[in-house]
Amino acid sequence: MFQRLDQVEGRLAELDQALMDPATTQDPGRLREVTRERARLVPIVETWQELQQLRDDLAGAKELLADPEMRDMAKDEVADLEERIPALEQDLKLSLLPPDPYEGRDIILEIRAGTGGDEAALFAADLFNMYSRFADGNGWRVELLDSSETHVGGASGRTATGFREVIAQISGDDAYKHLAWESGVHRVQRVPLTETQGRIHTSTATVAIMPVADEVEVEIADKDLRIDVFRASGPGGQSVNTTDSAVRITHLPTGTTVQCQDEKSQHKNKAKAMKVLAARLLEKAQSEAHAEEADARRAQIGSGDRSERIRTYNYPQNRLTDHRIGLTLYQLDRIVMGELDPVVTALTGEFQARQLAQLDEARHDEG
């Protein structure tokens, strides 16, 4: 694997040269592409250079072991370097893993209430709030694209707002990297707001994480679209707008339908709906490709399918369990407030470990 590092250093030099080329600096798309790739390669080269220096230092320290006057000091240095080098080698291996093609993308987050009626809608709202807080803590921007609210009256007379469906765009350099594993069925176990006898119920909500599609990835011809406009409505069907500003777009070849009514402007609603449509069509293309490359996806954590149950949120036990990697944390109260880092770190670490094992297996087969 380390033989590739000379190529990485050479590629970094090419990117530095490209950044001085007017053809790059005057092309926003090309400039963004070069800058993003350079940002990924710089830490790899820096880590590689640090590792080479530590290896040289270790060789020098071992030579000093032959000097009686320097032996004690050299022993300490050798022990320190022999402890640091393997950790740095592991970091370097991880940095050389193939990047996800959608890393660095903004994402479309879709959450839909599943089984459980009103409680499922309340859980969908809780999930949306959890991801919104996590995004805020990372300095990302959350833009609501569409939502279908419902108001639920509790047994105590308290009213809460839930979502039958909510769609948002999360913008930030690491948004896809951190949230890519959230797609699937999320299950909640708790006493519902509407429960009068204190019984625990089980409800579900479905989460989908989709990278925002580039124009070149998804071609959508006007002739393939049916666009309907209608008057936006709020919970219970009441009108929230006096003009036909809501937009529903149907992609005729696939039957995919999206709608947006959160903006008062028909033009803005159409633009948002088109963004969601492109993301869904890209996800559909991904799913079809994954189905054909099942063997190549052995390292994936689950299928990413919306129908796969991935996680349980048990409120009475303050427990979160991710069923894909056997992770259990008794800090649900903090996680639902947006402290998702322990979950994200565990999922990322497990995925990287599986990638490394797969690469080691491939190298062994080649040998």
C-alpha positions in Angstrom: 0.0 0.0 0.0 2.8 2.4 0.9 4.2 2.1 -2.6 1.4 4.3 -3.8 2.7 7.2 -1.7 5.3 8.3 -4.3 2.4 8.6 -6.7 0.4 10.6 -4.1 3.3 13.0 -3.7 3.5 13.3 -7.5 -0.2 14.0 -7.8 0.0 16.7 -5.1 2.7 18.4 -7.1 0.5 18.3 -10.2 -2.4 19.8 -8.2 -0.2 22.6 -6.9 0.8 23.3 -10.5 -2.8 23.3 -11.6 -3.7 25.9 -9.0 -1.3 28.3 -10.7 -2.9 27.7 -14.1 -5.4 30.4 -15.2 -7.4 27.6 -16.9 -8.1 26.2 -13.4 -8.6 29.4 -11.5 -11.0 30.8 -14.0 -13.2 27.6 -14.0 -15.2 27.5 -10.7 -16.0 23.8 -11.2 -12.5 22.7 -12.0 -11.1 24.9 -9.2 -13.5 23.3 -6.6 -12.5 19.8 -7.8 -8.7 20.5 -7.6 -9.0 22.2 -4.2 -11.0 19.4 -2.8 -8.6 16.7 -4.1 -5.6 18.7 -2.8 -7.2 19.1 0.6 -7.5 15.3 0.8 -3.9 14.6 -0.3 -2.1 17.1 1.8 -2.6 15.3 5.2 -1.6 12.0 3.5 1.7 13.4 2.3 2.4 15.2 5.6 1.7 11.9 7.5 4.0 10.0 5.1 6.8 12.5 5.6 6.4 12.3 9.4 6.5 8.5 9.3 9.7 8.6 7.2 11.3 11.0 9.7 10.3 8.8 12.7 11.7 5.7 10.9 15.0 7.6 10.4 15.0 8.7 14.0 14.4 5.1 15.1 17.3 3.8 13.0 19.6 6.5 14.6 18.4 5.7 18.1 19.1 2.0 17.6 22.7 2.8 16.6 23.2 4.7 19.8 22.3 1.6 21.8 25.9 0.4 21.1 27.3 3.5 23.0 27.4 2.8 26.8 27.1 6.5 27.6 24.0 6.9 25.4 22.4 3.6 25.9 19.8 4.6 28.6 18.7 7.6 26.7 18.6 5.7 23.4 16.4 2.9 25.0 13.8 5.5 26.0 13.8 7.0 22.6 13.6 3.6 20.9 10.6 2.6 23.1 8.8 5.9 22.3 9.4 5.7 18.6 8.4 2.0 18.4 5.1 3.0 20.1 4.4 6.0 17.8 5.3 4.4 14.4 2.6 1.7 14.3 -0.1 4.2 15.2 1.1 6.5 12.4 1.3 3.6 9.9 -2.3 2.7 10.8 -3.4 6.4 10.2 -1.6 6.3 6.9 -3.3 3.1 5.8 -6.7 4.6 6.6 -5.9 7.7 4.7 -5.0 5.7 1.6 -8.4 3.9 1.5 -10.3 4.7 -1.6 -12.5 7.8 -0.9 -16.2 7.6 -1.3 -17.2 9.1 -4.6 -19.7 11.3 -2.8 -17.5 12.5 0.0 -17.6 16.2 0.4 -21.2 16.5 -1.0 -24.1 18.2 0.6 -26.9 15.7 1.4 -30.7 15.4 1.1 -32.2 14.1 4.4 -35.6 12.4 4.1 -37.5 11.2 7.2 -40.9 9.5 7.0 -43.1 8.2 9.8 -43.5 4.5 9.7 -45.6 2.1 11.8 -47.1 3.6 14.9 -49.5 6.3 13.9 -49.1 9.6 15.7 -46.2 8.3 17.8 -44.3 7.5 14.6 -44.8 11.1 13.4 -43.5 12.4 16.7 -40.5 10.1 16.5 -39.8 11.4 12.9 -39.8 14.9 14.4 -37.4 13.8 17.1 -35.0 12.4 14.5 -35.1 15.5 12.5 -34.4 17.6 15.5 -31.5 15.3 16.4 -29.9 15.6 13.0 -30.5 19.4 13.0 -28.7 19.8 16.3 -25.9 17.6 15.1 -25.6 19.7 12.0 -25.6 22.9 14.0 -22.9 21.6 16.2 -20.7 20.9 13.2 -21.4 24.3 11.6 -23.5 22.9 8.8 -26.6 24.6 7.3 -30.0 22.9 7.3 -32.5 24.1 4.7 -36.0 22.7 5.0 -37.2 21.6 1.5 -40.6 20.1 2.3 -42.6 18.8 5.3 -46.0 17.4 6.2 -46.7 18.3 9.8 -49.3 16.8 12.2 -50.2 18.1 15.7 -50.7 15.4 18.3 -52.7 16.0 21.5 -51.4 14.2 24.5 -53.2 12.4 27.4 -52.2 15.3 29.7 -53.6 17.9 27.3 -50.1 18.8 25.9 -49.8 19.1 22.2 -46.7 18.2 20.1 -45.8 18.6 16.5 -44.8 15.6 14.4 -43.9 14.9 10.8 -45.5 12.5 8.4 -42.6 13.4 6.2 -39.8 16.0 6.3 -37.1 16.6 3.7 -34.1 18.9 4.2 -30.8 19.7 2.6 -27.8 19.7 5.0 -24.8 21.6 3.6 -21.3 21.1 4.9 -18.0 19.5 3.8 -18.3 16.5 6.0 -22.1 16.1 6.1 -22.2 13.1 3.8 -19.1 11.5 5.4 -20.7 11.7 8.9 -24.3 10.8 8.0 -23.9 8.3 5.1 -24.7 5.4 7.4 -28.0 6.7 8.7 -30.3 5.3 6.0 -32.7 2.7 7.1 -35.5 2.0 9.6 -35.1 3.5 13.0 -37.2 2.0 15.9 -38.3 3.7 19.1 -39.6 2.1 22.3 -41.2 4.5 24.8 -44.4 5.5 26.4 -46.3 7.6 23.8 -47.6 11.1 24.5 -51.1 9.7 23.9 -50.8 6.7 26.2 -53.0 6.9 29.4 -51.8 3.7 31.1 -48.1 4.1 30.9 -47.5 1.2 28.4 -44.4 1.1 26.2 -45.1 1.2 22.5 -42.9 0.5 19.5 -42.9 2.8 16.5 -40.7 3.3 13.5 -39.5 6.0 11.1 -37.5 5.7 7.9 -34.4 7.8 7.2 -32.8 8.2 3.8 -29.5 10.0 3.2 -28.9 11.0 -0.4 -25.9 12.9 -1.9 -26.9 16.1 -3.7 -26.6 15.2 -7.4 -24.3 17.1 -9.8 -25.9 18.1 -13.1 -23.6 15.8 -15.1 -24.7 12.7 -13.0 -28.4 12.9 -13.5 -29.9 14.1 -16.8 -33.5 15.1 -16.5 -35.2 15.9 -19.8 -38.2 18.3 -19.7 -40.2 15.9 -21.8 -39.9 13.3 -19.0 -41.5 15.6 -16.4 -45.1 16.3 -15.5 -45.4 19.4 -13.3 -48.5 20.1 -11.3 -49.1 23.2 -9.2 -51.6 23.5 -6.4 -52.5 25.5 -3.3 -50.3 24.7 -0.3 -52.1 23.4 2.7 -51.2 23.0 6.4 -52.1 20.4 9.0 -55.7 19.3 8.8 -56.0 20.5 5.2 -56.3 24.2 6.0 -55.0 26.6 3.3 -51.7 28.3 4.2 -51.4 30.1 0.9 -53.8 32.0 -1.4 -52.0 31.1 -4.6 -51.1 27.9 -6.4 -47.4 28.0 -5.3 -47.0 24.3 -4.3 -45.3 22.1 -6.9 -45.5 18.4 -7.6 -43.1 16.9 -10.1 -43.5 13.4 -11.6 -40.6 11.8 -13.4 -42.5 9.8 -16.0 -39.9 7.1 -16.9 -39.5 6.0 -13.3 -42.8 7.1 -11.7 -40.8 9.1 -9.0 -42.9 11.9 -7.5 -41.7 14.8 -5.4 -43.5 17.9 -4.1 -42.6 21.1 -2.3 -44.8 23.6 -0.7 -42.8 25.3 2.0 -42.0 28.4 0.0 -44.5 31.0 -1.1 -42.8 31.2 -4.5 -43.8 28.6 -7.1 -40.4 29.1 -8.7 -38.5 28.4 -5.4 -40.7 25.3 -4.7 -40.0 24.0 -8.2 -36.2 24.5 -7.8 -36.3 22.6 -4.4 -38.4 19.8 -5.8 -36.0 19.4 -8.8 -33.1 19.1 -6.3 -34.9 16.3 -4.4 -35.9 14.6 -7.6 -32.3 14.5 -8.9 -31.1 13.1 -5.5 -33.7 10.4 -5.7 -32.8 9.4 -9.2 -29.1 9.3 -8.3 -30.0 7.1 -5.3 -32.0 4.8 -7.6 -29.0 4.5 -10.0 -26.8 3.7 -7.0 -29.2 1.0 -5.7 -29.2 -0.6 -9.2 -25.4 -0.5 -9.4 -25.1 -2.0 -5.9 -27.5 -4.8 -6.7 -25.2 -5.8 -9.6 -22.0 -5.4 -7.5 -23.2 -7.3 -4.3 -19.9 -9.1 -3.9 -17.9 -5.9 -4.2 -20.0 -4.4 -1.3 -19.1 -7.0 1.3 -17.3 -4.3 3.3 -20.4 -2.1 3.5 -22.3 -1.7 6.9 -25.7 -3.0 5.8 -27.2 -2.3 2.5 -28.3 1.2 3.1 -31.8 0.1 2.1 -34.6 2.1 3.6 -36.3 -1.2 4.6 -33.4 -2.4 6.7 -33.9 -1.9 10.5 -30.6 -0.4 11.7 -31.2 1.1 15.2 -33.4 1.0 18.3 -33.9 4.0 20.6 -35.2 2.6 24.0 -36.2 5.6 26.1 -37.0 3.7 29.4 -33.5 2.2 29.4 -31.8 5.4 28.0 -30.3 3.0 25.5 -29.4 3.3 21.8 -28.5 0.1 19.9 -27.1 0.0 16.4 -27.9 -3.5 15.2 -25.4 -3.5 12.3 -22.3 -3.4 14.4 -23.6 -4.5 17.8 -23.1 -1.1 19.4 -25.0 -0.3 22.6 -24.8 3.1 24.4 -26.6 4.1 27.5 -26.7 7.8 26.7 -29.8 8.2 24.5 -30.8 11.4 26.3 -27.6 13.1 25.0 -27.6 11.4 21.5 -31.1 12.7 20.7 -30.0 16.2 21.7 -27.5 16.0 18.8 -24.5 14.3 20.4 -24.1 11.8 17.6 -20.3 11.6 17.6 -20.0 8.3 19.5 -22.3 6.6 17.0 -20.6 8.2 14.0 -17.1 7.3 15.2 -18.1 3.7 15.9 -19.7 3.3 12.5 -16.8 4.9 10.6 -14.3 2.8 12.5 -16.1 -0.4 11.8 -16.4 0.4 8.1 -12.7 1.3 7.8 -11.7 -1.9 9.6 -13.8 -3.9 7.1 -12.2 -2.0 4.2 -8.7 -2.7 5.5 -9.5 -6.4 6.0 -10.9 -6.6 2.4 -7.7 -4.9 1.0 -5.5 -7.3 3.0 -7.5 -10.2 1.7 -7.2 -9.0 -1.9 -3.4 -8.5 -1.5 -3.2 -12.0 0.0 -5.1 -13.5 -3.0 -2.8 -11.6 -5.4 0.2 -13.0 -3.6 
